[in-house]
Amino acid sequence: MEKTKKVIVKSGHEITVNVSEEACAKLGVKPDEELIDPYGTKCTVIGVAPCNSTGEHIGDHDVVWFKNESGDVVRYSSKPKDVNLREVGFRRVGELEAKQKELAENGGRKIEMPDGQVVYVDVFDETCLKFGFKAGTKIEKGGIESLVLGVGPIPARHKTTGEDLLVGPEILFLETESGKIGLYSSDVDKLNLVEQGFRIVGEIKAKQEELENNGGVPAISVSGHPFFLDPSDEACESFGFKAGEEVYGPGGVYVVKGVGPSEVTSGFDCLWFQKPGNLEVQDLSDDYNKNQNLGDFFTLKSESDALQEKLKENGGVKVFAQDNHFYVDPNTVLCESLGGKPGEKVEHPYCPGAVLEIIGAAPKYEGRSGKMTLWGSCNKEIGKVCNLSVGEDEGSSIQAFAGSGGLGRMLFDFLLSKRRPF
């Protein structure tokens, strides 16, 4: 049964929080539980309430609200991935100290930090492989070699008392060739070092030598570095395409060349592309894609051309956006499956105060590639349209314009967060 109570938060707003054990357990905590936050200070769990309970436009997912040492009622984070406090480093009082005692007595590795603080790290495979490698493995990234030592808490110092503390989520301890201890920490969904571009020492060099002698495709990166790509179906199809295929992607037409390391001499494997007429190849996947398949961003040119031709001949609406003309599909059923309908007015997802009128649906990038999304005309940019997709990490949703009947759902889509040529 849901139990609630009203509290006044730091901003002065009154919000209603769910204080039931069931609601709190979903986010890794208990009502009235005293915790140590990732910075080493105490806080007490109050309950669970939507992130935007104070009226901010930051998403309506549930988060934990708690009282900090100053007596203020606050949330830890507005990010959807940070809703579980256990995953982002909140610990019960005494928990880390008990774990350190256990490791000291049962095979943990003792590490002395430069300032003299002692930390015991877990060297067991089950723990270390969450980060992609076993303890004792030599790994490299960007020409820097390191030895995996183990997993443990973050050594820190209290900001007021100066005492040594152990805080936060588990991190990986590395030792560089010079003997320095390095701490590897990342977002909860990016713990695996393989996904961050770390490789076993010598692995990429050996693969490059193999490709040079066995059918690898010679390539030159945008920065002028020569290397070899794997054009095999086995390598390329895991990303959704084959070498030699023409695709539409963010920025135009590309030819798939093959698979190689994301940073040429280091990094995770990714698919490399070449613009027709260019000598250099580009890595357009940049961030590691756990599912690898790049169909959310790229579409075979033949398929995209066929869709455009079909829309041209069968009632598609010609529009102009992102420096291109293309056709959108005004089919009501298709549009409603994406959360809207032709003629509906919605708030512009990026331009406060602007209004978009939905025209139809088309792929996200230049209307030629990626996921299908809604497109609408803007009242402030006559003659141009834009897509209505919003980055999920922004915690945003498209809200129906007053009086238009409402979209009835959130429209989330993934964006390429950055593009870095090598």
N, C-alpha and C positions, 0 to 999 in steps of 0.2 A: 504494500500500500504506500502511495506517495505521501511523504511528510514534507511540509514546506514551512519556511519562516521568512519574514522580511528583515532585511538588513540595509544599513546605510553604507555605501561604498565610499572610497576615498574622494571621488569626484563630487560627492554630495547627493547622488541619485539613490533612491530607494529601489531595491530589486528584490525579487522573490527567488529564493534558492531551494532546491530539493535537497533535504538533509537525510534522505533514506539511505540505508546501507547499500541497497541494490544499485542506486544511481551512482554512488561514490565508487563502488567496487569496479564498475565499468571503466573508470579512469584511474584505477590503481591505488585508491586511498580509502580511508574510513572516516565517517563523520567525527569531528572533535579530535582527530588524531594529530599528535604533535610530530612535526617533521623538521628535518634540516634541509634547507633549500640548496640549490647548486652552488651558492656563494658562501655557505657555512653558517647562515643565520636561521634561527628557529621561526617556525610559523605553525599555525593551527588551522586544520581544515574546517571550513564551515559547511560547504555543500556544493552542489552543482547547479549551474544556471547557464543560459545561452551567453555566448561571448558578447553579443551586442545588446545585452540587457540595459546598458546605459544609453542606448540610442545611437551608438556609433555605427557607421557603415562598414563593418568588418566581419560579416558572416554570422550565421545564427547557430553554429555548432556549439555543443555543450562543452564547458570548461570548468575546472575546479576554481572556486573562490575560497580564499583563506584570509586569516588575520595575521599580519606580520608583527615583528617585534615592536613596531611603533604603534600598534593598535589599529592600523588602517586595514580595511577590507579591500583586497585587490585580487586580480587574476594574474597568473604567472605569464601567460602568453596568449596572443590572439591567433596564432597559427594553428590550423587544423591538425598538423602533425605533432604538435606539442601538447595535446590535450591530456595525454597520460603522463602524470607527473613522475611516475617511477622511471619511465623511459628517458626523461630529460634530466635525471639526476637528483630528484628528491629522495631522501633516505630517512628511515625511522631513526630516532635518537639511539645512538650506540651501535647501530647496524654495521657501519664500516669498521669500527674498532673490533667488533666480534669477528668479522671476516678476516681482518689482519691477524688476529690471534690464531685463527684456524689455519691460515696459510703458513704462518711461522712454525706451526707444529706439524704440518702435513705437506711438506714438499714445495712450498712457495719459494720463489726466488727473492733473495734480499737485495734491494737496490738502495744505495746511498746517494741522495741528491747532492748537487754542488754545495748547497747551504748546510749539509749535514743531516737533513731530515731523512729518515729511513722509511721505506715503503716495501711491502711484500707484494709480489705480483703472482697471479695465477698462470702457471705454465702448461696447464692441461689442454689437450687438443680441442675438447668440446668448447672451451671458452675462447681460445685464441682463433679458431677457425671462423668465428663470427666476423673477424676482421680480415679473413681471406688467407691467412698463413699460419703455420704452426710455429711455436716457439723454437728458436734455433735456426730459422730459415734466414738466409741472406737475401735481401730484396733491394731494389733500386728504383729511383725515379729521378729524371732530370740529371742523370750522371752522378747522383749521390747514393752511395751504398749504405745500408743499415742492417743491423742484426735484430731480429724480433726477439725481445726479452720475455714479454708476457703481458697480462692484462691486470690493471688495478685502478684504484681511485686517483683523483687528481690531488697531488700534494700542494697545499696552499698555506697561507698565513692569515690569521684573523686581522681584519683591518683596524681594529681598535686595541686589542690586547697584545697582538703580536705573536700569539701562540701558534704552534704548528697545527694544521688541520688536514684532514682528508675529506674531500668533498666531491660532489658531482657524479656524473655517469661514469661507467667504466671506460677507460681509454687504453690505448696500446702504447707500451713502452718500447722504444727503439734505441739502439746504441750505434752511433755513427763510427766510421773508420777511425776518427780521431779520438774516440773514447767518450764523446759527449752523449749524454742521455737525452733523447728526444721524446716528446709526448705527442701521440697522434690522436686527435679528437675530431669528430665530425658530427653532422646531423644524424639523427636516429636512423633515417632511411638511407644513409650513405656510409655506414660503418665499414663495409667491405673495401679493403685497400685496393683490390683488383679493379673495382669500379672507379677508383680515384687515380688509376694509372700506374700503380706499383706493380713491378714484375720481379720474378726470381732473377737473380744476377746471371747475366749471360743468355737469358732466354730469347730476347729479341735479336741479339747478334747471331745466334745459332739459326733462328728462323730466317733471317735475311740472307744468310749464306746458303741455306737450303733453297730459297726462292731464286737466288741468282743462278744456281746450277740446275734448277728443275722447273723452268717455265714461268717464273715470276715476271710480272710486267714492270719494266723500268719506269720510274715516275720521278717528277721533280715537284717539291712542295712550293707553295707561294713564296716562301722565304728563301727558295733556291737550294734546298737540301735534296740530293738524290737518294732514292731508296727503292725498294721493290714491293709490289703489291701482289696479293694472292688472288688470281682471277677465277679460281675454281668454283663450281656450283656449290660445293659443300661449304665453302667459306662465305660466299656472297648470299646464298639463299636464306641463311639464318637472319639476314637483315631484310628479307622480303623481295630481293631483286637479284638479277644475274648480271655479270660483267657484260658490257656492250649495250645494255638496254638504255634507251633514251627515256628520261623522266622529267616531269615538271616538279619543281620544288620551290621553296622560298627564294625568290630572286631570278626565276626563269627556268630555262631548259638546261639539263645536264646529261652527261653520259656516265654510266656506272663503270668504274675502272677496276676496282678490286678492294680487298681488305688489307689493312695495315695498321701499325700502331698510331694512336691519335697524335702523338708528338714526334713522329718520324723515328726517333731513336729511343723513345720510351712511351709509356702510356698504354691504355687499354686498346684492344682491337676495335676498329670502326670501319665503316664503308667510306671510300674516297670517290669523289666525283670530278669530272672535268667539263668545263664549259666548252661547247663547240668552238673551235678556232683558237682556244687557249693552249699553251704548252703545259702550264702548271695544273696540278690537281688540288682539290680542296676537300677538307674534312668538314662536312656540314652538320655532323651529328654531335660534335663537341662533347656535351655531357653524356656520360655513360647511360645507355638505354637498357634498363634491366630486361625488357622484353626483346630488345634488339631490333625487332621489326620496325622499319621506318615508314610504314604505311600511313601514319598519322601526319606525316609531313610531305611525303613524295608520292606521286601517282604516275604510272606509266603514261608516256606522252600519247601513245595510241589510244588508250582508254579515255584520257582527258579530251582529246580531239573528237572522239566519237560521241562523248556526252555533249560537248558544245554543239556539234553538228545536229544532234538529235533535238536539243533545245531550240536551236535556230529554226528548225523545220516544224516544231510542234508547240508553238506558243510561249517559248521562253522569252523573258524580258531582258533586252539589251541594256547593260549598265556600264558605267565607267568608274574604276577604282584602282588605286595603287598603280597608276599610269597604264592601265590596260582596259580594253573593252572586252566584255564577256557576257554570257547569258546566265541568268538565274532562273530556277524552277519555281513558278508561283503555285505549284500544286498544294492545295490546302492540307491534305493528309500528311504530306512530307513535312511541311512547315510546322504543323501541330506536333509531329513526333519530335521536333527540335525545340518545342516550347512556345511557339507563337503561331500567328496566322497572318496571311497577307492583309494589309490595311491597318493592322493593329499598331498603335503608337506606344513607344517605350522610351525610357530615359536613355540617353547616350551613355554607354559604359565608360567612356574616357573623357567626355567633355561635359562638365557640370552645366545644367541649364539647357542643353541642347536636346532635341527630340528626334527620334528616328521613327520612320514609318516603314514597317516590314514590307519588303517587295517579294522576296522569295528565298530559296536556298541554293547554295553553291559551295564548292570546296573553299576552305579557309584562305589559302594563299593565292592571291591574284585571281581567285575564282577558278584555279586550274589544278590545285593539288591540296592534299591533306583532308582532314575530316570535313564532312558536310556541316555547314553552319548557316544561320540566318543572316541575310543581308538587308539593310534598310537605307532609305534616303534620309539625309540630314536636313533639318530646317535651316541650318546655319551655313551649309555648303551646297548651294543649289547646283544640281547637275552631277554631284558625286554621291557615291554610296560607301558604306563601310560595313564590316561584319560585326556581329553582335557578341562574339565570343570574348570571354574574360579569363585571365590567368587564374587557375585554381589557387595558386599560392597567395594570391591577393585576398582570398577570402571574400570575394565579391560575388554578387549576383545581379542580374538585370531585373530591375523592378518595373512593373507596368506603369505607364503614364496615367496620372489621375484620370479616372473615368473611362479608361479603355478596356476594363474588364479583367485585367491581370494576366500575367503569363502563366502563373500557376506552378512554376518550377524554376529551379536555378539552372543556368546554362554555363557549364564549366567546360573548359578546353585547355589543352596543354600548349604552351608556347616554348619555342626554342629560347632558352634564357639568355644565351649569348652565342656569338659566332666568332671564332678565333681562327684566322688562316695560319697555316704553317708551311 
